Amino acid sequence: MSLTAAQIVIKSRLTHHGVVPFSFESGWPYLLGLLADWRVWIGGTCLGVSSLLWYAAISRIPLSLGFPFAALSYPLVFASSIVFLHERFGWQTLAGNGLIVVGVLLAATQTP
């Protein structure tokens, strides 16, 4: 959930600030604008928290089980981007995300 929140917040702020420039001259003012945006800091904090939670999780469970669960961030970001960022819904994207959920369920219910 923290990774999803980070992606949604960061994407919303990047949309607000515009496309990331690739030139040195326009890159610095853009970067300073991002650093002055407190919402970008919240997104970065959520990203850091999600990393710490991920490390805590994989220190306790097998990576072969934890990594499929990390893939649940894709359907969460898909749903959140539609709700919070008003992005376009697509049936193919929904189907793909549904397959991810089915795959995680299969991985989680495997018998040793």
VEXDREN-2710 file (C-alpha; in Angstrom, 1 decimal):
% VEXDREN-2710
k/r/px/py/pz
1/MET/0.0/0.0/0.0
2/SER/2.9/2.4/0.8
3/LEU/4.4/1.7/-2.6
4/THR/1.1/2.4/-4.3
5/ALA/0.6/5.6/-2.4
6/ALA/4.2/6.7/-3.3
7/GLN/3.5/6.1/-7.0
8/ILE/0.2/7.9/-7.0
9/VAL/1.5/11.0/-5.1
10/ILE/4.7/11.2/-7.2
11/LYS/2.8/10.8/-10.5
12/SER/0.3/13.5/-9.5
13/ARG/3.1/15.9/-8.7
14/LEU/5.1/15.1/-11.8
15/THR/1.9/15.8/-13.8
16/HIS/1.6/19.1/-12.0
17/HIS/5.2/20.1/-12.6
18/GLY/5.3/18.9/-16.2
19/VAL/7.5/16.6/-18.2
20/VAL/10.9/15.9/-16.7
21/PRO/13.4/17.8/-18.9
22/PHE/16.6/16.0/-20.1
23/SER/18.7/19.1/-20.6
24/PHE/21.1/20.4/-17.9
25/GLU/19.9/24.0/-18.2
26/SER/16.2/23.3/-17.7
27/GLY/16.8/20.3/-15.4
28/TRP/18.0/22.3/-12.4
29/PRO/15.0/24.6/-12.1
30/TYR/12.7/21.6/-12.6
31/LEU/14.6/19.7/-9.8
32/LEU/14.5/22.7/-7.5
33/GLY/10.7/23.0/-8.1
34/LEU/10.2/19.3/-7.2
35/LEU/12.4/19.7/-4.1
36/ALA/10.3/22.7/-2.9
37/ASP/7.0/20.6/-3.3
38/TRP/6.1/19.1/0.1
39/ARG/3.9/16.5/-1.6
40/VAL/6.9/15.2/-3.5
41/TRP/8.6/14.7/-0.1
42/ILE/5.5/12.7/1.1
43/GLY/5.8/10.5/-2.0
44/GLY/9.5/10.0/-1.4
45/THR/8.8/9.1/2.3
46/CYS/6.2/6.6/1.2
47/LEU/8.7/5.1/-1.2
48/GLY/11.3/4.8/1.6
49/VAL/8.8/3.3/4.0
50/SER/7.7/0.8/1.4
51/SER/11.4/-0.2/0.9
52/LEU/11.9/-0.7/4.6
53/LEU/8.7/-2.8/4.8
54/TRP/9.8/-4.9/1.9
55/TYR/13.2/-5.6/3.5
56/ALA/11.4/-6.5/6.7
57/ALA/9.1/-8.9/4.9
58/ILE/11.7/-10.7/2.9
59/SER/13.9/-11.2/6.0
60/ARG/11.0/-13.2/7.4
61/ILE/9.5/-15.1/4.4
62/PRO/10.9/-16.9/1.4
63/LEU/11.6/-14.5/-1.5
64/SER/9.8/-17.0/-3.8
65/LEU/6.6/-16.2/-1.9
66/GLY/7.2/-12.5/-1.2
67/PHE/8.0/-11.5/-4.7
68/PRO/4.7/-12.6/-6.2
69/PHE/3.0/-10.6/-3.4
70/ALA/5.0/-7.5/-4.5
71/ALA/3.4/-7.9/-7.9
72/LEU/0.1/-6.9/-6.2
73/SER/1.3/-3.3/-6.4
74/TYR/0.4/-3.4/-10.2
75/PRO/-3.3/-3.9/-9.7
76/LEU/-3.3/-1.5/-6.8
77/VAL/-1.7/1.2/-8.9
78/PHE/-4.0/0.4/-11.7
79/ALA/-7.1/0.9/-9.5
80/SER/-5.7/3.9/-7.7
81/SER/-4.7/5.7/-10.9
82/ILE/-8.2/5.4/-12.2
83/VAL/-9.7/6.6/-8.9
84/PHE/-7.3/9.3/-7.9
85/LEU/-5.6/10.4/-11.1
86/HIS/-8.7/9.9/-13.3
87/GLU/-6.7/7.8/-15.8
88/ARG/-8.4/5.8/-18.5
89/PHE/-10.0/2.4/-17.7
90/GLY/-9.2/-0.4/-20.1
91/TRP/-10.7/-3.9/-20.2
92/GLN/-7.4/-5.4/-21.4
93/THR/-5.5/-3.7/-18.5
94/LEU/-8.1/-5.0/-16.1
95/ALA/-7.8/-8.5/-17.5
96/GLY/-4.0/-8.3/-17.2
97/ASN/-4.2/-7.1/-13.6
98/GLY/-6.7/-9.9/-12.9
99/LEU/-4.2/-12.4/-14.2
100/ILE/-1.6/-11.0/-11.8
101/VAL/-4.0/-11.5/-8.9
102/VAL/-4.7/-15.0/-10.0
103/GLY/-0.9/-15.7/-10.3
104/VAL/-0.3/-14.4/-6.8
105/LEU/-3.1/-16.6/-5.5
106/LEU/-1.6/-19.6/-7.2
107/ALA/1.8/-18.8/-5.8
108/ALA/0.5/-18.3/-2.3
109/THR/-1.5/-21.5/-2.2
110/GLN/1.2/-23.8/-3.5
111/THR/1.9/-26.9/-1.4
112/PRO/5.5/-27.7/-0.5
END
